[in-house]
Amino acid sequence: MDATAVLTDMASRPLDSLGYLPQLSVEQANTHLADHPNSVAWLLWHTGRMADVQLAQLTGEPEAWETHRLPDLDRAGIGYGDSDEQARAVQVTDAAELAALVDYVRATLTALRDYAGSLTESQLDDVIDTTWTPHVTRGVRIISIIDDAAVHLGQIAFITGAPGA
């Protein structure tokens, strides 16, 4: 198996995980387990935004957010460095907005999987960010996006399976 095939398979895993999450109520989506500032809604929003922004930088294409924009969740940033107040402000107002948020995350993760599958092995070695030491390659950035999505979707699975959630 070549590196592109491995990354494509890896990128499909968070997308698959999203499909295994239970149907959530608006109340569950807005719950803050143990009073943590990051709710399920924030975790979904952040997962979509971080994948979307970073993928747009890699592809040069517009962010999916431009067509999936949710007025109540339209704010700057992707969640890194959010204050508790900013994180708590990310809430869904109804079932339609929650469904639209899940659809947005699905769209970004699908685009990530498809992008990973479109690359050649040599493209994975392209240096795309020199602000880090060592410099970041296209392949490393894709792995970072996949890892972040998997971690946050795992947190959602934990929260939604926790007693009282």
C-alpha positions in Angstrom: 0.0 0.0 0.0 1.4 3.4 -0.9 1.4 6.5 1.3 -1.5 8.1 -0.5 -3.7 5.0 -0.1 -2.8 5.0 3.6 -3.7 8.6 4.1 -7.0 8.2 2.1 -7.9 5.3 4.4 -6.9 7.3 7.4 -9.0 10.3 6.3 -12.0 8.1 5.9 -11.9 7.0 9.6 -13.2 10.3 11.2 -15.8 10.5 8.5 -16.9 6.9 9.4 -16.9 7.9 13.1 -19.2 10.8 12.4 -21.7 8.4 11.0 -21.7 6.3 14.1 -22.6 9.1 16.5 -26.1 8.8 17.9 -28.9 11.2 17.0 -28.4 14.1 19.3 -31.0 16.4 20.7 -30.3 20.1 20.8 -30.0 19.9 24.6 -27.3 17.1 24.3 -25.4 19.1 21.7 -25.3 22.1 24.0 -24.4 20.2 27.1 -21.1 20.9 28.8 -20.0 17.7 30.4 -18.5 18.4 33.9 -19.1 22.1 33.1 -16.3 22.0 30.5 -16.6 25.0 28.1 -16.5 22.8 25.0 -19.9 21.3 24.3 -20.7 18.8 21.6 -21.8 21.7 19.4 -18.5 23.4 19.9 -16.6 20.1 19.1 -18.6 19.7 15.9 -18.1 23.3 14.9 -14.4 23.2 15.7 -13.9 19.9 13.8 -15.5 21.3 10.7 -13.8 24.7 10.9 -10.3 23.4 11.5 -10.5 20.8 8.7 -12.2 23.3 6.3 -9.7 26.2 6.9 -6.6 24.0 6.6 -7.9 22.1 3.6 -8.7 25.4 1.8 -5.2 26.5 2.4 -3.9 23.3 0.9 -6.2 23.2 -2.1 -6.6 27.0 -2.9 -10.3 26.3 -3.1 -12.9 28.3 -1.1 -13.9 27.0 2.3 -17.0 24.8 2.5 -18.2 27.3 5.2 -19.0 29.7 2.4 -21.9 27.4 1.3 -22.7 25.8 4.7 -22.5 29.0 6.8 -24.7 28.8 9.8 -25.8 32.3 11.0 -25.8 31.5 14.7 -22.3 29.9 14.4 -20.8 32.5 12.1 -17.8 33.8 14.0 -14.1 34.3 13.3 -11.6 31.7 14.0 -11.6 27.9 14.3 -11.7 27.6 18.1 -8.0 27.4 18.9 -7.4 29.7 21.9 -11.1 30.3 22.5 -11.8 31.7 25.9 -14.4 29.8 28.0 -16.9 32.4 27.1 -16.3 32.1 23.4 -16.5 28.3 23.5 -19.7 28.4 25.5 -21.2 30.8 23.0 -21.1 28.1 20.3 -24.6 26.5 20.6 -27.2 25.2 18.2 -30.7 26.7 18.4 -32.7 23.9 16.9 -32.6 20.4 15.3 -32.3 21.9 11.8 -29.2 23.9 12.8 -27.7 20.8 14.5 -28.3 18.8 11.3 -26.8 21.5 9.2 -23.7 21.5 11.5 -23.3 17.8 11.2 -23.7 18.1 7.4 -21.0 20.8 7.3 -18.6 18.5 9.3 -19.4 15.6 6.9 -18.7 17.9 3.9 -15.3 19.0 5.2 -14.3 15.4 6.1 -15.5 14.1 2.7 -13.5 16.8 1.0 -10.4 15.9 3.1 -10.7 12.2 2.2 -11.2 13.0 -1.5 -8.2 15.5 -1.5 -5.9 12.9 0.2 -6.9 10.4 -2.5 -6.1 12.8 -5.3 -2.5 13.3 -4.4 0.7 11.6 -5.6 3.3 10.4 -3.1 5.7 13.1 -4.2 3.1 15.8 -3.5 2.9 14.6 0.1 6.5 15.8 0.5 5.8 19.4 -0.6 6.7 21.8 2.2 3.6 24.0 2.7 4.5 25.8 6.0 7.9 27.0 6.9 6.8 28.7 10.2 7.4 25.4 12.1 10.7 23.6 12.7 10.8 21.2 11.1 8.9 22.6 8.2 5.4 21.1 7.6 4.8 19.0 4.5 1.5 18.4 2.8 1.4 14.9 4.2 2.1 16.0 7.7 -0.6 18.7 7.5 -3.2 16.1 6.3 -2.2 13.8 9.2 -2.6 16.7 11.6 -6.1 17.4 10.3 -7.1 13.7 10.5 -5.8 13.4 14.0 -7.6 16.5 15.3 -10.9 15.3 13.7 -10.5 11.9 15.2 -9.7 13.2 18.7 -12.7 15.6 18.7 -15.1 13.1 17.3 -13.9 10.6 20.0 -14.6 13.2 22.6 -18.1 13.5 21.2 -18.6 9.8 21.4 -17.4 9.8 25.0 -19.7 12.7 26.0 -22.8 11.3 24.3 -22.2 7.9 25.9 -21.6 9.3 29.4 -24.3 8.9 32.0 -26.5 12.0 32.2 -25.4 13.2 28.7 
